[in-house]
């Protein structure tokens, strides 16, 4: 009789344990990079958005997104100007650091320029190592593509080694990689030269006081484009089986109207 009671207690205990959901630990996701991910000022109907600016709705309430991307910065100037220090001093064990540089590293000015095989590579390595030293989780992202087509309607690569170096570093340092360059290239190419404008800032004169003459920008994203790239980043998290997947909303898999 006692043995039967013990077995019954064990069964009930296991059922209760399986039904009980332990509360998730609150974590913070920091992002460092350039204007393609940073938080744009949307005052005066400005159409630009960074993709990290649109990623919040994909996560549940356990995740706090701190978007520290900074417009116009390279892997060099981001640190030199003190942006990285503001991030790394706040990072704690278990947090995530999304790292995306490359767009501005090719600029010729001495404040931003880096060589892909030397200084750029060293900068990315340092960001990864310093995040790991805080027991945080770095994730590398390659730069999103610019909308540049040749006369035959073929997408032209504008990032070169700044993308390939990140891919190689991810493998060498065993860092999770989300290849946004490849993913956005596929989307932009599939949309083609005309339809792909829907991803970027193409605004007519008079729409916003910030751009009185309108603008045709093949680098920076509009709201629909930023949502699409955020969606691709979430797909990337699923593809690499990141623990962050546990913090995604079930209905947050696809929200972009752009296929």
N, C-alpha and C positions, 0 to 999 in steps of 0.2 A: 504493500500500500504506500509506504514511504517513498519507494522507488518511482511509483507512478506519479505521485505528487511532485517529486523532483523533476521528472521528465516534463510534466505539464507546466511547471514553473519555467523551465528552460525554454519551452516552445513559446510561451507568452512573452518572456523576456526578449527572445529573438524577434518576435513580431513587432514588439514595441520599438526595439532598436532600429529595425528596418523602416518603420513608419516615421520615426523621428528624424527630422532634418536638422543637422547641426548648423548653427548660423555661420554664414561665410565671413571670413576675415576681411575687413575693409582694407583696400589697397589703393595706391595712387599710381596713375600712369602719367609720366612726364614725357613731353615731346620736345626735342631740340632739332632745329633745322632752319629752313628759309621760309620765304613768303608763300610758297606753294602749300605749306602746312599751317602757317601761323594764323592767328586770329585777326581778320581784317576788320577795320572800322566801317560799320555798315550805315553810318549816319548819312543823311542826304540821299538815301536810296542808292548808295554805292553797291554795285553788283558783285564785287569780288568776295571770294571766300577761300579760306585754306581748308584742306581736307580734314585736318585734325579738329577744326572748328565745328565740323558736322558729325563727329564720331560719337558724341555723348549718347544719343538715343539708342545706339546699339547695345550699350552696357546697362546692367541693372544698377540699383542704388548703392551697391557695395563698392562701386568703382568711382573714384574721383579723377577726372581728367584735368591735368594742368598743362595747358598748351603754352609752351615757352619758345615756340618757333619765332624767329625774328626776321623781318623783311630785309632783304639785301645782304644777309650775312653768309659768310663762307665758314668752313670748318676752322679757319684761322681767326677771322674777325669775331666769330661768336665767342670764343674764349678770351681773346685780347680785350674785348669791350666789357667783360665781366658777366656776360649772360650765363655762361656755364657755372660760374661760381655760385650764382643765385639758385641754380638748380641743385648742384651736387651737395651743397650744404644742407638742403632740405630732404634729400633722398634718404630713405630708411630701408632696412632689410625687408625684402619681399616686394618692394615697389618695382615698377617697370620703367625703362627709359627707351623710348622710340627715337632712333637716330637717323636723320636723313639730310645728307649734305651732297653737294656736287654742282648745283645750278650756278652758284656764284664763285666757286673755286677757280673757274676758268677765266674769270675777269682779269684784265691785265694790270689793274692798279695794285700797288704793293701792299695795301691794307688787307686785301682779300685773296690775292692769287696764291695758289698752292700748286705744286707739281704732283700729278696723280701718283707717281711711283715712289715719291719720297715724302714730302711734307704732308700731303693729303692723307696718305696711308698712315703716317705716324699720328696725325691728329685723330683719325678714326680709332686707331688702336688705343690711344690714350683715353678717349671717351669710354670705350668698352672696359678697359682695365680699371678706371676710376669708379665706374658704376659697380663693377664686380667687387671692388674693394669694400664697398658699402653693403655687400651681399644683396644687391639689387639685380634685376634681370634686364640686360640690354637686348634690344632687338634692332637689327640693321634693316634699313629700307633703302632701296635704290631710288634715284630721282625719277619723278614722273616725266614722261616725254613732253617735248614741245611739239606743237602742231605745225610741222614743217614737211610739206610734200614736194617731191620733185615734179618735173613736167609730165612724167608718166603716171602720176598719182600714187607714187610709192613714198612711204614715210621715211624721212631722213633722220639718221641718228645725230644728235647734237651734243651728246655727253661723253662719248668715247670712253677713255680709260677711267674716268671718274665712276663709271658704273661697274666696269669689269674688276676694278680694284676692290670695290665693296663686296662683290660676289666672292672673290678669292679670299679676302680677309675673313668673311663669314665661315668659309670652309676651314681655313687655317686655324682660326681661334675658336672654332666650334660655337659660333654665335648664331642664333636663329636668324634667318634671312627671309624677308618678304620682298620679292622682286617686283616692285611697283613699276619699274621701267618696262619690264617685259609685259606685265599685265595691262598697263595703260596703252602700250604700243598696239597690243591686239585690239583693244577697244577702239582706239582712234583709227587704225587701219580699216577695221570692219565698218566703221561709220563712213569713212571716206572724206575727201577734202571739204565737202560742203556741210554734211550733217555733223561732222566733228566740231564745227564752230559752236555747237550747243554746249560743249564742255567748257569753253573758254570765255573770256570777257570780250564779247562783241556787243557793243552798246551804241545806239544811235545818239546823235546830238540832242541835247535838251532833256535827256532822261535823268541825269544827275548833275548837280552843280559842281561836283568834283571833276567831272569830265564834260565840260560845256560843248566841246567839239566832237564828243563821242570817242570811241576807242576800239581798235582791233588788236587784241593782245593774245598771242599764241602761246604764252607761257603760263599765265595766271588763270585760275579757275573761277567760273561763275558758281552760283549756288548749286545748280543741277550737276555741274561737273565735280564740285567738291563732294557732294553726296555720293556720286558714283565712285570716286576714288576712295572715299571712306568705306564704301561697300566692298571694294576690292581689297582694302587693308584687312577688313574683317574676314573675308574669304581666305586671305593669306594666313591669318591666325588659325583658322580651322585647318588649313592645309598642313601647317607645321605642327598641328596638335598642341598648340600653346595652352598652358593651364588657364589662360585668360578666357578660353572658350566657356569655362564653367560660369563666367560672369556675364555672358551674353544673354540678351533677352531672346526668347524663343521666336518672337515675331520680328526680330531685327535682322533677319538674314538678307532680305532684299527690300529696299525702300526706294531706290532710284528709278525714275521713269525711263531712263536711258538704258538700253540693252547692251 
